[in-house]
Amino acid sequence: MDDNRSSFKLGRREILKSAGAMMATAAVNPTLLSATPSEKTKNRRIIFRADDVGYTPVYNIGIFRCVDEGVVTHIELMLDSMGAVDAMEKLRERPWLSVGWHDHWFGSPVTDPKHIPSLLDDTGRFRFRYRNGPEDPTAYRGVKYDEALIECRAQIERCIKVMGKAPDITWLQKGQNVVEEARQAACDEYGIAYDTGTKESPQSGKVTPVEPRFADCDVFAPVMSGMEKIKRSGGDYLEYFKQDPDHLADHKAPIVVFHPGFMDVYMLADNTGHILDPLGKFYENRFLCSQGLKQWIFDNKIELINHRDAIYGTRDYQNHLKESNSPLAV
């Protein structure tokens, strides 16, 4: 841990003790007391989301570093991948996180393959894996609804057994293919909320409409093209939040998406077409644990929330911060 981060944590603990301690801390780092939120950032909330969790155990190491040392509040979990059980075990110990069902279908079936032959290719893996694209109708030809529902149930049941509960939310592409129809039925059966906000697709640019009962929650997941432009120009990741090119501040519960896991040989060799920037994942990991990001959150009084908090009005993540005596609690 670097000296700056150590002083940051110590200073925040002092702030929580007394006004006298706050004055002492200000002498070391006056920005802790002098910073005033701008009108644009005042009373803001943000969900920090980590994607593709469960890809491999090594990938998970990076993810949970960002949970334990950083500001990740929501986990998108792939229920079928080789690191899924490892991630579920870790998530069981961290109930303040919300969990989404991330349906890339990168892994292998949980169900005995003999019961779901229409879902699998010649290698025994899902024929509609992400590399085909969720909107490619040819990937779903011949897939039987009953078999898809069997696999969806098996993935959720294993999640309940290991993690102690089903995922909280997922995003559906309703009516698009038979697998999505099965997923919707499984979500209804297990009480998994879906389409809880507005989401932009990076592949098609289409916007997933929100379910009417969640419309007032104003959850917004942009494609974050503004972040990509900043990265390509050599800018700091923090500039994305300062400049706010995707207008996160205009929404009650914006989601910012990262892929901050550590990569391994399996992921590099896995032909999903999804691993585009291995080094970028390292930089994202470093950023999510950085002093600079935490300082910005503190200075602007950003309320960190998880996805469950956003749609149900709970304060699970903030309660965790308070119980941990975190300076980021508001």
PyMOL commands that set and color helices and strands:
alter all, ss='L'
color gray80, all
select helices_A, chain A and resi 3-17+19-28+31-34+57-68+84-92+113-115+117-119+130-132+137-140+145-163+178-190+212-217+225-232+237-243+248-250+265-269+278-288+291-299+307-312+316-323
alter helices_A, ss='H'
color red, helices_A
select strands_A, chain A and resi 45-53+74-77+98-101+169-170+193-194+197-200+207-208+219-221+253-258+303-304
alter strands_A, ss='S'
color yellow, strands_A
deselect
rebuild
show_as cartoon
